């Protein structure tokens, strides 16, 4: 048959030719079964893969579902492997039957049926073999199909392995979450325990509050009772308060009236103060702008002998005269007593105290506070008590302190009294000495550094005050400042020993006080100055036996005292010209000696008979 049909001779040897209807039906039936089995296994595999993917996407699935996915995947793989092995066995069996290897070609059942029907219609009563079919396209081999299926299954297996890994990760996370939930559960249980304790505490606290509420209710009842009492008392107090308000209104009216009266009295007081100031100045003018007091210093304990014969007549006016009895021997050897009488504005005997003297000096201080210039200076021989009168002894007591501290204290008192009339004052001072007609600063801390410093006297014609240039100025705001200034000045003052006195002052010391006051209500201003001067001791050159530098000191002292006497005499006589420039002392005291200035000279006398001639000289100087 193969040799007669040329088409069949061209077919490959390994291909089984279907040349009978039986073979065609058997081949068709076997091919259909194989394809059905292959498609069934493939569908099972793909359905299992799809089921596993759907189950993986569901986040609420449990761990059991994930295990089932893995088992279904494994069963699919087993089915695939079993199907492939069965196909291989059948192919091998068919090849063995034909004695050759047959290439399996997919068979088209419809085509073979059409061919069979056509043949059956053309041939009747005999078997006619159909012509060989046209060559079919080479189908893919079973191995390639299996390889493709294997690769797909590998990919699915890898995806399933990834899903398994993800599921294990999710399982681990779920376990962690379960552990966290367990911890949260424990904390929640602990919180519940704490809340139970807190509830117990709160219940105890509520009980305490209820107890306190009960106490408060009891207290409320008591307070209601007290409130009724207090209400009645408050009404009584209200009535008293109304009465008090009425009395306060009356008092306010009285206060207003008193305030008006005080203002009237204040204005009257200011007028009276102006009147007092004017009258006081008139009295001082009547007494004389230049007055002279005479004082015989008290006796010392060692001075009980050789006392000069002083007499103080008790005539009207009292304490104005002093008599000096002296005994002189004539050329015949006869002793004859002579009596010389002197009259001054005030005379103080040996029993007079510092307080007695200052009671008369205080009028000058009052004039200074009233706005005038004043000058108080002590004159006399060496040892007559000038320094004692002006500053007091070294260890002064309130009874023995001199005119300077007493004057400053009185100024403080007068200033304090004037504060009630709205006066405010400032007080400053300078302490200098005139030594050999040169000005020296006594308040400097280190006198050795003052060499070459020249001080000048500066007069302010507008205010009538005087100051020394380059000299230390201190604010006399309290008594301590004054005491310190007096100690420093006493330490720096020039003293020397003479035959008349072991501690003789060899210079004129001048304590200059400047005062300025202002009144806020009346816009008045007061400016005054007070010079407290301790003059150097006046002595005769022949009696003091001064030599060298002391001789020059004595000459300067006597010269300045002589010029001072000349100036005072010129002022008393109202001379048209008074030469203040003749000496440093008189030029410094220009504003304190002339014009409306109040001048007081304290002539100090020694009670000893050995100083009788110097005493007469001092009395003659004071008489002017």
C-alpha positions, 0 to 999 in steps of 0.5 A: 500500500505504501508503494502504490500511494506516493503520498504515503511514501513521503510520510516519515517513518515514525508517524503512524498512518491512520488508514482505517475508520477504526484506527481513526476513531480509536486515535480520536478517542485516545487524543480526546481523553488525553487532552481532557485529562491534561486540561482537567489537571491544568484547570485544577492547578490554576484553580488551586493557585487562584484560590490560594491568591484569593485566600492570601488577600483576605486579611481576616483569614486565620492560620488554619486557612493558610495551612490549607493553601499550602496543602492544596498547592502541594496536591496540585503539584502531585497531580501535575506530576502524576498526569505527566508520568501517565502520558509518558507511559501511554506513549511508550505503550503505543510505540511498543505496539507498532514497533516504532516511535510514533509522533503524536499529532493532534487530531481534528475530529471534525475534519475526520468526520467530514472526510468519513461522511464524504467517503460514505456518500461516494463509495457504496458497497466497498471500502475505499481508503481516503486520500492521505491528509494534508501535512499538518503544522508541527505541533509543540512537543509534550516536553515543551508543554510540560516545561512551560507548565513546569515554569509556570508552576515554579513561578506559582510555587515561588509566589506561594513561598513568598506568601508563606514567608509573608504569612509567617511574618504576619504570624510573628506580628500577630504573636507580637500583637498577642503579646502586646495585647497580653501586656495591655491586658495585664496593665488594664488589670493593674489599672482596674486594681488601682481604680478599685483602690482609688474608688476605695479611697474616694469612698473613704474621702466621701465619707469624710466629706459627708462627716464634714458636711454634717459638722458644717451643717451643725456649724451652720445652725450655730452660725445662723443663731450667731448671725441673728445676734450679729445682725442686731449688733450691726444695727446698733453699730450702724446707728453709732456709725451714723452718729460718728459720721455726724460728729466727724462732719462737725469735726471736719468743719472745725478742722476747716475752720482751724486750717483757715485760722492756722493760715491766718496765724501763719501769715500773722506769724510771718508778719510778726517775724518780720516785725521781730526782725526789724525791732531786734535790728533796731534794738541792736542799732540802738545798742550800737553796731560796735559794742565792747564787752570786758571780761576778767578771766577766772583765777586758776588754782595756782593763782592765789597770790599777787591778785590785781585789785579790780573793783566792779561798782554796783551803780546804775547801769549795772555791770557797765563799769570796771575800776583798776586800783594801782599803787605807784611810788613817787621819787620820794618813796611815797606810795600812792594809790590811783583809781582808773575807771572804765565803762563798757557795754558789759563787764564780767567779773571773775565769777562770770561763766561761759553761759553768762557771756554767751547770753549777751553774745546770742543777740549777734547770732540772732542778727546773723540768722535774720540775714545780717553780718556779724563779727565777734572777736576776742582781744587781750594780752597773752594769757588773758583767756581769749582762746578759752573764751572763744573755743573753750578748754581742750576737754570742754564740757557743756559748761566750759565750751566757748563762744564758737560751739555755742554760737553754731548750736544756737544757729541750729536751734534757730534754724529748726524753729524757722522750719515751721515757717517754711524756711530752709537753711544751708550752713558752711564754714571755713577756718583760717589763720593770719600768720605774719600777714599770710593766710593759712588754711587750718582745716587742711589734712596735711599742712606740709603740702600747703607750701606755695599755696596763696589764699586770697580774700574774695568779697561778694558785693551782691550778697555781702559775704566773704570767702577765702580762695583755695581754702577748705569749706565744710558743710556744718550740717551737724555738731559732729562736723563742727567738733571735728573742724575745731579739733583739726584747727586747734592742731594746725594753729601756730603757737609758740612759747614766750616769757608771758605765756608758754602756749601763746597764739602767734596768729589770728584765727578766723572761723567764718560761717556763711548762712543762706535761707529761703522761704517757699511761701513768701519767696524770701531769702536771707544771707548772713555771715558770722566771723568768730575771731581769736586775735593773737596775744598783744604784748610789749616787745620789751616785756615778751623778750621776743627774738628772731622769728618771734620778734617779727611775729610780734611786730606783725601782730601789733601792726595788725591790731593797730590797724584794726583799732584805726578801722574801728575808730573810723567806723565809729566816727563815720569817716568818709573813708576807712582804709581796710587794705592796710592789713590782711586782717582788716581787709578780710573783715571788711563786710563784717565790720562796716555797713549794717554789720554787728560787731562785738569785741570781747576784751579779756583781762588777766587777774594777776598784778604782774600783768597790770601794765598790759591790762591798762594797755588793753583797757585803753585799746578797748576804750577807743 
